[in-house]
Amino acid sequence: MMTGRLLRVLIVLINTLGLLGFLAWLVYSRERIFYTQEGVLYFLPCIPFFFVYFYVFRSPPPEEDTDWGSDHS
C-alpha cells in the first residue's frame, strides 16, 4: 500500500509544480492579460490541474457486499 501512497504524493507534487510554473509564466510574461476580455483564455490551461487534484483527493468508493449466500443459485 505504500507504493500507492508514494505515487499519489508524487503526482500531487508534479501537478503542483506544473501549476505553479504555469502561473509564474503568466505573472512574469510581458503581456497584460487582465486588461482585456481575452485574457481569461490564458487561465483555461489551469483547469486540467484541478481535475488531477479532484481525482487524487476523491473519497474512496464504498465497499460492496460480496456475500452471495444461498439466495443466488
GROMACS elastic network, one bead per residue, 0.5 to 0.9 nm:
[ bonds ]
;  ai    aj funct       b0    kb
    1     4     6  0.54269   500
    1     5     6  0.66578   500
    1     6     6  0.88157   500
    2     5     6  0.51539   500
    2     6     6  0.60745   500
    2     7     6  0.85157   500
    3     6     6  0.50647   500
    3     7     6  0.60625   500
    3     8     6  0.85725   500
    4     7     6  0.50747   500
    4     8     6  0.61620   500
    4     9     6  0.87005   500
    5     8     6  0.50236   500
    5     9     6  0.62501   500
    5    10     6  0.85774   500
    6     9     6  0.51517   500
    6    10     6  0.61307   500
    6    11     6  0.86185   500
    7    10     6  0.50177   500
    7    11     6  0.61158   500
    7    12     6  0.86017   500
    8    11     6  0.51511   500
    8    12     6  0.61977   500
    8    13     6  0.85542   500
    8    56     6  0.67437   500
    9    12     6  0.51464   500
    9    13     6  0.60449   500
    9    14     6  0.86082   500
   10    13     6  0.50618   500
   10    14     6  0.61381   500
   10    15     6  0.84464   500
   11    14     6  0.52319   500
   11    15     6  0.59688   500
   11    16     6  0.84561   500
   11    52     6  0.84540   500
   11    56     6  0.81719   500
   12    15     6  0.50482   500
   12    16     6  0.59647   500
   12    17     6  0.85151   500
   12    52     6  0.80389   500
   12    53     6  0.71012   500
   12    56     6  0.76017   500
   13    16     6  0.51630   500
   13    17     6  0.61686   500
   13    18     6  0.85779   500
   14    17     6  0.51417   500
   14    18     6  0.61176   500
   14    19     6  0.86123   500
   15    18     6  0.50853   500
   15    19     6  0.61389   500
   15    20     6  0.85722   500
   15    49     6  0.63600   500
   15    50     6  0.89089   500
   15    52     6  0.74279   500
   15    53     6  0.79667   500
   16    19     6  0.51112   500
   16    20     6  0.60444   500
   16    21     6  0.83547   500
   16    49     6  0.79467   500
   17    20     6  0.51603   500
   17    21     6  0.59050   500
   17    22     6  0.85055   500
   18    21     6  0.50260   500
   18    22     6  0.61115   500
   18    23     6  0.85876   500
   18    49     6  0.80357   500
   19    22     6  0.51615   500
   19    23     6  0.61755   500
   19    24     6  0.85292   500
   19    46     6  0.68201   500
   19    49     6  0.64862   500
   20    23     6  0.50784   500
   20    24     6  0.59802   500
   20    25     6  0.84877   500
   21    24     6  0.50590   500
   21    25     6  0.61523   500
   21    26     6  0.86722   500
   22    25     6  0.50463   500
   22    26     6  0.63368   500
   22    27     6  0.87517   500
   22    45     6  0.85363   500
   22    46     6  0.79409   500
   23    27     6  0.61902   500
   23    28     6  0.86401   500
   23    43     6  0.86170   500
   23    46     6  0.84212   500
   24    27     6  0.50206   500
   24    28     6  0.60355   500
   24    29     6  0.82917   500
   25    28     6  0.53361   500
   25    29     6  0.58048   500
   26    29     6  0.53915   500
   26    30     6  0.85775   500
   26    31     6  0.83528   500
   26    33     6  0.83382   500
   26    42     6  0.78056   500
   26    43     6  0.86685   500
   27    30     6  0.82543   500
   27    31     6  0.89065   500
   28    31     6  0.85722   500
   29    32     6  0.81000   500
   31    34     6  0.89341   500
   32    35     6  0.60670   500
   32    36     6  0.79132   500
   32    39     6  0.78874   500
   33    36     6  0.61274   500
   33    37     6  0.81880   500
   33    38     6  0.74399   500
   33    40     6  0.73909   500
   33    41     6  0.89475   500
   33    42     6  0.75778   500
   34    37     6  0.75909   500
   34    38     6  0.85674   500
   34    39     6  0.56283   500
   34    40     6  0.76136   500
   35    38     6  0.86743   500
   35    39     6  0.71518   500
   36    39     6  0.54294   500
   36    40     6  0.81435   500
   37    40     6  0.63215   500
   37    41     6  0.83490   500
   38    41     6  0.56631   500
   38    42     6  0.78418   500
   39    42     6  0.56580   500
   39    43     6  0.76529   500
   40    43     6  0.54534   500
   40    44     6  0.71100   500
   41    44     6  0.53930   500
   41    45     6  0.81877   500
   42    45     6  0.68858   500
   42    46     6  0.84842   500
   43    46     6  0.55568   500
   43    47     6  0.76940   500
   44    47     6  0.57378   500
   44    48     6  0.83854   500
   45    48     6  0.64411   500
   45    49     6  0.77988   500
   46    49     6  0.54759   500
   46    50     6  0.69096   500
   47    50     6  0.53560   500
   47    51     6  0.65591   500
   48    52     6  0.63972   500
   48    53     6  0.87996   500
   49    52     6  0.52540   500
   49    53     6  0.65515   500
   49    54     6  0.88642   500
   50    54     6  0.61519   500
   50    55     6  0.85617   500
   51    54     6  0.50153   500
   51    55     6  0.61251   500
   51    56     6  0.86068   500
   52    55     6  0.50983   500
   52    56     6  0.61213   500
   52    57     6  0.85461   500
   53    56     6  0.52041   500
   53    57     6  0.60004   500
   53    58     6  0.82745   500
   54    57     6  0.53986   500
   54    58     6  0.57925   500
   55    58     6  0.54265   500
   55    59     6  0.89742   500
   56    59     6  0.87977   500
   57    60     6  0.89244   500
   58    61     6  0.88537   500
   59    62     6  0.88620   500
   60    63     6  0.87587   500
   61    64     6  0.89225   500
   63    66     6  0.88971   500
   65    68     6  0.83157   500
   66    69     6  0.89416   500
   68    71     6  0.71134   500
   68    72     6  0.64939   500
   69    72     6  0.67474   500
   70    73     6  0.66638   500
